[in-house]
């Protein structure tokens, strides 16, 4: 079908966007065209779904790597909680793509469920890591403080908390922004 459009059409627009987005390049999903289920045959949908899941997985892995590094550098409960809160911004970005209104509803539902399952698993893994700390003999009071911080700043809050401006928010997987200091 791509021969019908000189630019590769909606399919190519999505595939190009997904490649840039997965590579953390500037890419705005707002301009993506809507895709209707009847627009493509099942093989084309399978390929597009593979591009989508691959891009989402790449961003989730990058996000998780940044989160683990940031949490490892957190020296106190405040810093640990701040890193968790900031990490949710990256999750909002990932979930927003999975639920993009330009995708057919059934695909949006499946992709959002996949992303949400990964978020739930990361939250559970962080809690399991605390259980391991207890077994290693770490002071139980410290472990419980950390557990409380983890639960108070749960990554799964991304499912219910609307995204709004937050002075602490940033996407830890996004490329670094230039800092401008007052002169």
Secondary structure as GFF3:
##gff-version 3
##sequence-region A 1 183
A	DSSP	three_ten_helix	2	4	.	.	.	ID=ss1
A	DSSP	alpha_helix	9	22	.	.	.	ID=ss2
A	DSSP	three_ten_helix	29	31	.	.	.	ID=ss3
A	DSSP	three_ten_helix	37	39	.	.	.	ID=ss4
A	DSSP	alpha_helix	42	73	.	.	.	ID=ss5
A	DSSP	alpha_helix	77	98	.	.	.	ID=ss6
A	DSSP	alpha_helix	105	135	.	.	.	ID=ss7
A	DSSP	alpha_helix	140	152	.	.	.	ID=ss8
A	DSSP	three_ten_helix	155	159	.	.	.	ID=ss9
###
